[in-house]
């Protein structure tokens, strides 16, 4: 059963990561269009966070196999 929880957590982390990556892309684009460098920076940070979460999720799913 621990493997199922690890797999589920991996899926959740990957989904959260993809959501953060998308949110970051939107913020980055909006900041670029409006000339708001702070919003662009937040977007890039969200993208990095999302990619890290997604990578963690992939590792968790792999470990549960």
DAMO-V371033 format. One record per helix or strand. SS is the DSSP state (A for helix, B for strand). FROM is the first residue (numbers start at 1). LEN is the number of residues. If there is no record, write none. Layout:
[[SS | FROM | LEN] [SS | FROM | LEN]]
This chain:
[[A | 2 | 33] [A | 37 | 27]]
